[in-house]
Amino acid sequence: MDGQLDEARFSLRAEWKSLVIIIGGFALFYFMPMDSAVFTGAILSGFELLNEYARAHVLTCLVPAFFIAGAISVFVRKDVIMRYLGSQANRVVSYSLAAVSGAVLAVCSCTILPIFAGIRRRGAGLGPAVTFLFSGPAINIAAMFLTVSVLGLKLGLARIVAAVGLSVLVGLTMQAIFREKPEAGGLFVEEYDQVRTASSVLVPLFAAMVGVLVVNGLAIDPLVKYGLMGALVALVAGIAIFALHRETAKQWLTETWGFTKMLLPLLFIGVFIAGFVMVFIPDSLVVSLVGENSLSGNAVAAIFGAFMYFSTLTEIPILQALIGKGMADGPALALLLAGPSLSLPNMLVIRKVLGTGKTVVYVLLVVLYATVGSWVFGLIW
């Protein structure tokens, strides 16, 4: 009898939820101010950013990242992840590895997510996983060289030191707050029996997939770049077809598809919202708030960077323009730290992986540490 009542209550809640969604959707479309040039411009801006994102990142960044995440879930032994990145691993080793391992990847705050989800799935502790999530987009080699060449040695070095240091600090703080038990990282995809594949196959497989991301971030002739990427993709396909057992390859594709269908819709929604909102934030207002190295100015820059979406390396020309209009060095660093590491689409996916509570705390910590660290940098310089 109790089971029937529970089932009836669940069914009733589901019906009410459907009703609220239908009414909310109707009200949204009914009252949509289509005669407003600003509103229609914001919609167009959202689709333009989606178009840019799809053209510049989905095929060359996200798709390789999804395949890497799937490969981590299938091929990487859980005890290896636990040994180096688990919550019980040596802290010096785990946090150091997590803080610098993203340096070779030319990834943005969204492309890092499948890889983050993959190592989290295989048992990486909350602290090291969050450290990798923060530092990966912020310290990739391409971004470091471009920051130094465009914004100067001072901001370039500050970005490197602060990104590595704050990523470790954020990870340690998250671990201390939530005190996660060992092996709490298994989250959302089916566990397979351990796949045993020779290292002579796995090493070139992972090297080729990571190589696609590395080559994509190089400033070289497009024909050379896409030629190299095509060769690496062909190598991955050849290994999958000729060196992997059919069932193993099937498991890899299943895991990759699981990450894709879970993360990609959220990323598209978040990118559209970011493009929509940007229209309502004039550059003049932002510059007027960050013209001095105050705590409030650094906080505004960190919050702005946290919620806006920046494609890989685009934060640098944006900052160059803002500095030219009077943006102070402290807020500039705050934007360099929070911008590449966070974004609205990034937050939506992190919530799916970590849950609402951990995501809120993570975002607040990134904004807080970016604000304070950049303010101190501004005072010193």
N, C-alpha and C positions, 0 to 999 in steps of 0.2 A: 504493500500500500504506500509506504514512504517513498519507494522507488518511483511509483507512478506519479506521486505528487511532485517529486523533484523533476521528473521528466516534463510534467505539465508546466511547472514554473520556468524551466529552461526554454521550453517552446514559446511561452508567453513573452519572455524577455527577448528572444530572437525576433518575434513578430514586432514588438515595440521598437527594437533597434532598426528593423527594416522600414517601419513607418517613419521614424525620425529621419533616416537617410533620404527617403523619398520626399518628405516635406522640405527638408533642408535643401535638397537639390532643386526642387521646384522653386523655392523662394530665391535661391541664388540666381537661377536663370531668369526668373520673372522680373526681379529688381535690378538686373545687370544694366548699368548705365552706358549702353552702347552709343548714346549720342555724345558722350564725353570723349574729347580727343585724348585727354591724359589716360583715361582708362583703356581705350582701344590701343593707344601707344604702348601701354604696359603689357597688354596681351601680346602684341606684336614683338615686344622686347623679350618676353618669355619664350616665344617660339623661335626667335632669332638665336637666343642662347642655346636652346635645345638643338637647333640646326648646327651651330658651331660645335657643340659638344659631340653630337653624333658624327660629324665629319672628322673632327680632330682627335677624338679619344676612344670611341667605342671599338673600332676595329683594331687600332694599333696599340691601345693601352688596356682597355677593359677586357677584351676577349683573351689576350695572353694572360692577364691577371687571373681570370676565371679558371683557365686551364692550369695555371700554377697552383691555385687554391685546391682544385680537384686532385691534382697530383700529390700535393702535401697530404691530403686526407687519405689517399689510397696507398702511396708508396713510402711515406716517411714513417718510420717506426715510432710508435707513441713513446716508448721509453727514451728515445733519443731527444725528443722535444722536452720530455719531463726532466731529463738530465741537465739540459742546458737552459731551458726557459721555464721550467715548472716552478710552482710556488715554493718548493722545497730545495730548489737548486741553489748553488753558491751565488749569493747576491752580486758579488763583484763580476763574476762571469756572465750571469744571465742579463743583468742590466746593461753591462758594457756591450755585450753582443747585440742586444735589442736596440740600443741607442745608435749604433753605427752601421748595422747591417742593411739599412735602407739607403745608404749613401750611393750605391751603384744603380739604384732604380730611379729613372726619370718619371716619377709618378706624382699625381695630385692627391688631394684629400679623398677623392672617390676611388681612384684606381688602387690605392693601398688597401681598401676595405676587403676585397676577396681574399687577399693574402693574410691580412689580419684575422679574418674569420677562419681561414684554413689552419693557421698555427694555434688559434684558440681552440678549434675543434679537436686538435690532436693533443691537447693537454697543457698548452702554455699557460702559465700563471697569469692572474689578472694584471699584476704590476709590470712584468716584462712585456706582455702583449700590448698594454696601453703605452708603454715606452716606445715600442716599435711603431704603433699607430701614430703617435705624435711626431716622432723624429723622421720617419720615412719620407714624407712629402717635403719636410723642411730642410733636409740636409743633402738632397741628391746632388751629385757632383756638378751636373750641368747648372743647377740653380746657384751653387756656390761660386763658380767661375763667373757667371753672368752678373751676380750681385756685386762682386768685387770690381769687375770691369765697368759696370754702368753706374753703380751707386758709391763706389769708392772702397778702399781697403778697410777703413774704419767700420763701416756698416757690414761689410762682408765678413770680417773676422768676428764681429759681435754676433752676427746671425749664427755662425757655426758654433761658437762657444755656448751661446744662450740656448740654441735648439737642443744640443746634446745634453747640457746641464738640466734644463727645465724638463726635458722628456723623462730623465731619470727621476727628477723630483716629483713629477706628476704620477709616475708609476709607483714610486714608493708610497706616496700619499694615498693613492687608491688602494693599494694593498693593505696599508695600515688602517684605513677607514673600514673596509669591508671584511678584512681578515678571512679571505676565502680559503676554504679547505682544499687540500690537494685533489687534483683531478676533477675540479668543479668546472673545467672548461669545456667538457663535452656538451654540445648544445643542440644541434638541430638537424643533422644529417645522419642517415643510417650508418651504423658501425659495421664494417666488413671484417671478415677474418683477415689477419695480417697477410698482405700480399708480399711474396718473396720474389724479388727481382734482382738480378746481379747488378752490382755497382757499376760494372762496365757499360750497362745500359742506362742506368739512372743518372749517372754523372753527365753524359752528353745530353740526355733528355732535358734535365733541369737547366744545364748551361745554355742550351739553345733557346729555351723559353724565356729565361732571364735575359739572354742576349737580345731578344726582340725588344724588350723594354729599354735596355741600355742603348741600342742603336737608334731607337726612336727618339731618344733625347739628345742625340749628337747633332751639332750644327754643321752638317756636311751637305754636299750636293744631293738633291732629292732622288735623282736616278741611282746614285750610289747607295743612299740610305735604303730605299725600297728594294733595291737589288739584294743587299745584305739581309734585310728582313725576310724577303722571299726565300732566300737560300736557307735561313734558319727555320722558317716554317716548313719548308720541304724536308729538312732534316728531322724535325719533330714528327711529321707525318710518316716518314720512312721508318723511324724507330717504332712508332705506334703500330704500323702495319706489319713489319717484318720481324721485329724483335720482341714484341709483347704477345703474351698469350691472348687469345680472343676474349676470354672472360675477364682478364685483367684490364684490357682496353675498354671493355664495356663498363666495368666498375668505375674507371676513370671518367668516362663520358657521363655516367650517371651522376657522379659527384659534381662534375663541372656544371651540368645542367641544373642541379639542385641549387648551387650558388647563384647561377644566372637568373633563374626565375624568382628567387627570393630577393636579390639585391637590385637588379636592373630596373624594375618598375619604380621602386622607391627613389632611385637616383634620377630617373627622368622627371618624376613629380617634383623632387627637390630643386633640380636645375631650373625647371619652368618657374617655380615660385621665386627663386632667387632673381631670375631675369625680370619677372613681373615687378618685384619690390624695388629693384634698382632705379626704376624710373622716378619713384617718389622721393629719392634721396639726392638732392642737388649737390654737386661737387663743392659749390661755394659754402654750403652749410658745414660740410665735413671739414674743409680747410679752416674755417673760422673757429672750429672747436679743437683743432689739433695744432695750432700754430705755436704753442708753448709746451715746454716739457713739464707739464703738471700731471698730478695723478689722474685728474679728470680727463685731461687730453689723452693720456696713454690708455685709460679705460675705454674712451670713445673709440680709439683706433683699434683696440683689441676686440671690442664687441662688434664693430663694423666688419673687421676681418673675419671674425668667427662665423657670422651669418651669411656673408656674401660668398659666392662661388668664384674662385680664381682657377683658371686652367693652368697647367704646369708652365711655370716661368712668366705668366702674364702679370703676376703681382709686381714684377720688377719695373716694366714700363709704366704701369699705373702709379707706382710709388715715385718714379722719376718725375712724372707730371705733377703729383701732389707736392713733392719737395720743391719743385720749381715755383709753386704757388704759395710757398711759405710753411709747409709742414715741418715740424721740428724733428730732430734726430730720434728722440725717445719714442714718440708715437709712430715714427716710420719703422723702427725696430719692432714695436708691438704688432703692427700690421704684418710685418714679415714673419713673425712667430705664429700668430693666431690664424692669419689668412690661409696659408697653404695647408695647415694641419686640421682646420675645421671648415665646415660649410653646412648650410642647411640640409642638402642631400646627404652629406656625410653623417649628420646627426640622426637622420631618419633611419639609416642603416645600422648605425651603432646601437640605437635603441632596440632594433630587432635582434642583435647579437647579445648585448649586455643587459637589456631591460631598461625601463624608464629611470629608476633610481640611480643606477650606476652611470647612465648617460648624462643625467642632469649634473651629477657631481663632477664628472669628467669635464664637461663644458665649463662649469664654473671654475674649476681648478686651472684650466688652460687660460681662461680670461684673466683670472687673478694673478697667476704667475707671470704671464706675458706683460700685464700692466705694471707690476712691481719691478720685475727684472728690467724692463725697458726704461722705467722711470729712473732706476739706479744708474743705468747706462748713460742716460741723458745728463744726470748730475755729474758723473765722473768725467764725461767728455766736454 
